Amino acid sequence: MNGNGNDSLSLYGEPLASRLLLGTSLYPSPEIMRRAVEAANPGVLTVSLRRESGSGGAGQGFWELVKSLGRRILPNTAGCHTAREAIATAQMARELFETDWVKLEVIANDDTLQPDVFGLVEAAGVLSRDGFKVFPYCTEDLSVAGRLLGAGCQLLMPWAAPIGTARGLMNPYALRSLRAYFPDTPLIVDAGIGAPSHAAQAMEMEYDGVLLNTAVAKASDPVAMARAFAQAIEAGRLACRAGLMPPRDMASPSTPLAGLAFRD
């Protein structure tokens, strides 16, 4: 399990105040987004270059709001379909947001938004050599994970389910295998989280954090949902560290049999 003595999470050598990474898209209004961020107290905010570079002054106003929240910013390459496009977008994001952190997305399929693992590895290698700290949105495939680490990534962000589906951890076996094969690599579950229980489940599986957006932004009450996710991640992490009881095939009484009244 990644971590240190005080249980804080460090990514690329930078300690974070929270294991929740929160997106900034799709909220009903900038004010609700601001309140949701304050309620969740995330360690990182993700920002899309395409959202920031919108027409008129809306993009600049949004960026000023995000900066005022005082969180670590993680630009992403959302919407990119080739390694070349993702690399160019990352380079523009570094200049605009003044950070070498980038959430790398290279999309293979518009219906599932599944990562293009070939383009992802290619772009990760180029960006890592250019000094970027790459946060790759990937599948839970072990060989892809190994290649991303070999390309220079120091963490992995496997999906739980397709982006925005709210289906939760669709392949917990594969996610557990990924955790077992890379015990010292920070692993952040990214995409498909729909309920606080999904986030708690990921943390109980010894994952290091959770990135989400839609489940909070599209809730009836985004502020309350943001707080719920923050508490679920904390509870899941605490349960993992406390030591979860392993499942059993047979019942086991919680009350001792010794001392019970004798029956004929």
Salt bridges, closest charged atoms under 4 A:
ASP7 OD1 - ARG19 NH2 3.40
ASP7 OD1 - ARG237 NH2 2.48
ASP7 OD1 - ARG241 NH1 3.26
GLU14 OE2 - ARG72 NE 2.77
GLU31 OE2 - ARG34 NH2 2.34
GLU38 OE2 - ARG34 NH1 2.67
GLU64 OE2 - LYS67 NZ 3.42
GLU85 OE2 - ARG50 NH2 2.78
ASP100 OD2 - LYS133 NZ 3.03
GLU105 OE2 - LYS103 NZ 3.18
ASP110 OD1 - HIS81 NE2 2.61
ASP130 OD2 - ARG94 NH2 2.85
ASP190 OD2 - LYS103 NZ 3.01
ASP208 OD1 - ARG19 NH1 3.96
ASP208 OD2 - ARG179 NH1 2.83
